[in-house]
């Protein structure tokens, strides 16, 4: 029998809870070591080697770390875009100008996010990206990504699709978060690759 969207969403919530629990068990050293390996793997991607503009994000807490990667991209002369969360959960974008350019922003009852402190470039700035680095909690063998559930990146992916933009979509995860199956809803779109500290996996 075919699952309806309600049961798929319940399955997603259960998987999100499980992965969040595992991440909370990581030590600061675990996160730091993984971040170094993740940056090394990502920087070797041909897509990033040739990219002029990369849309990325600043990791927080026990998320797979992106700071080393952001600084390495900037040192290469890449234009790095970072998101700012808007009140409707859409994303605006700003330029990354080094760690000192980040501002800690609290959104309602949600966690503090580190966002670009410079002038906002508008939600359509992501259309210039050659690569979009996506946060996530899991990805499966088809490249279906499990996000946090806020829908911000669903909007980004829909905006890219509407504009006919085709950047490489890459999700950054821990090795254990590449799973057999992620529940899929009609709006979900697959990514092109996942980078983990242990390696890179591409999808068709």
Secondary structure, DSSP 8 states (H G I E B T S, - for coil): ----HHHHHHHHHHHHHHHHHHHHT--HHHHHHHHHHHHHHHHT-HHHHS-SEEEE----TTS---HHHHHHHHHTT-EEEEEEE-TTS-EEEEE---GGGEEEEE-TTS-EEEEE-S----GGGGGG-SEEEE--SEE-TT-BEE--SS-HHHHHHHHHHHHT---EEEEE--GGGB-S-----TT--B-SEEEETTEEEE--
